[in-house]
Amino acid sequence: MSAEVVWSPLAVSDLDTIWDWIAVENGEPSAADKVIMAILDRVDGIVDFPYATAPLDTVCSIRSDWRFVEAHGYLAFFRVDDSHVYVDRVLSGKSDYLRKLFGVNDGRSYYR
């Protein structure tokens, strides 16, 4: 059975921000569309086997129930239950995403 994907308002806002940055700030609306579609497709691609993805604590020393997938340099962070994939955030893999996820002062000290 496939899980249903549920996007948080914050994750939707992240997608809007990503699109705006690529399309408006860099003047590449078609590239922005491709990146957003790649992120959406990547998340849709895990619904049958969401536990086959990487747990966040494989790349950091903070225990959590978050998992993640990558698409075009962006990381979609999500949680899984029996019938849902809850996408909480979509952040640049180049950002200090642990700071954004956990509100720690300096997330860099938690990366492995």
C-alpha positions as CSV (number, residue, x, y, z in Angstrom):
1,M,0.0,0.0,0.0
2,S,1.3,3.4,-0.9
3,A,1.6,6.2,1.7
4,E,-0.2,9.5,1.2
5,V,2.1,12.5,1.0
6,V,1.1,15.4,3.2
7,W,3.0,18.7,2.7
8,S,3.2,21.0,5.7
9,P,2.5,24.7,5.1
10,L,6.2,25.4,5.9
11,A,7.3,22.9,3.3
12,V,5.0,24.5,0.7
13,S,6.4,27.9,1.7
14,D,9.9,26.4,1.2
15,L,9.0,25.3,-2.3
16,D,7.7,28.8,-3.1
17,T,10.9,30.4,-1.8
18,I,13.0,28.0,-3.9
19,W,10.9,28.8,-7.0
20,D,11.1,32.5,-6.4
21,W,14.9,32.4,-5.9
22,I,15.5,30.5,-9.1
23,A,12.8,32.2,-11.2
24,V,12.8,35.7,-10.0
25,E,16.2,36.4,-8.5
26,N,18.1,34.4,-11.2
27,G,15.7,35.0,-14.0
28,E,15.2,31.3,-14.8
29,P,11.5,30.4,-14.5
30,S,11.8,27.3,-16.6
31,A,14.7,26.1,-14.5
32,A,12.7,26.8,-11.3
33,D,9.8,24.7,-12.7
34,K,12.2,21.8,-13.4
35,V,13.7,21.9,-9.9
36,I,10.3,22.1,-8.2
37,M,9.0,19.2,-10.3
38,A,12.2,17.2,-9.5
39,I,11.6,17.7,-5.8
40,L,7.9,16.7,-6.1
41,D,8.7,13.7,-8.2
42,R,11.5,12.6,-5.8
43,V,9.0,12.7,-2.8
44,D,6.3,11.0,-4.8
45,G,8.8,8.3,-5.7
46,I,9.2,7.2,-2.1
47,V,5.6,6.5,-1.2
48,D,5.8,2.7,-1.7
49,F,9.0,2.3,0.4
50,P,9.5,5.4,2.5
51,Y,11.7,3.5,5.1
52,A,14.2,2.8,2.3
53,T,15.3,6.4,2.5
54,A,18.1,7.8,4.7
55,P,17.3,8.7,8.4
56,L,18.5,12.1,9.2
57,D,20.7,10.8,12.1
58,T,22.9,9.1,9.5
59,V,24.3,12.6,8.7
60,C,24.1,14.2,12.1
61,S,24.3,13.4,15.8
62,I,20.8,14.6,16.6
63,R,18.3,11.7,17.1
64,S,15.0,12.3,15.4
65,D,12.3,10.5,13.4
66,W,13.1,12.6,10.3
67,R,14.2,11.0,7.1
68,F,15.3,12.8,3.9
69,V,15.7,12.6,0.1
70,E,17.7,14.8,-2.2
71,A,16.7,16.4,-5.5
72,H,18.8,19.0,-7.4
73,G,20.7,20.0,-4.3
74,Y,17.6,20.3,-2.1
75,L,16.7,18.1,0.8
76,A,13.1,17.2,1.6
77,F,12.8,16.3,5.3
78,F,9.9,14.1,6.2
79,R,8.4,11.7,8.8
80,V,6.6,8.5,8.2
81,D,3.8,6.6,9.8
82,D,1.8,3.6,8.6
83,S,-0.1,5.4,5.8
84,H,1.5,8.9,5.5
85,V,4.7,10.7,4.5
86,Y,4.7,14.0,6.2
87,V,7.0,16.5,4.4
88,D,8.0,19.1,7.0
89,R,10.7,21.1,5.2
90,V,12.6,21.4,1.9
91,L,15.9,23.1,2.4
92,S,19.1,23.6,0.4
93,G,21.7,20.9,1.1
94,K,24.3,23.8,1.2
95,S,22.4,25.5,4.0
96,D,22.9,25.0,7.8
97,Y,19.7,22.9,7.7
98,L,20.1,21.5,11.2
99,R,19.9,25.0,12.5
100,K,16.7,25.5,10.6
101,L,15.2,22.2,11.6
102,F,16.2,22.1,15.3
103,G,16.8,25.7,16.1
104,V,20.3,25.0,17.4
105,N,22.7,27.9,17.7
106,D,25.3,26.4,15.4
107,G,24.1,23.3,13.5
108,R,27.5,22.7,12.0
109,S,28.8,21.2,15.2
110,Y,26.2,18.4,14.9
111,Y,27.0,17.2,11.4
112,R,29.0,14.0,11.0
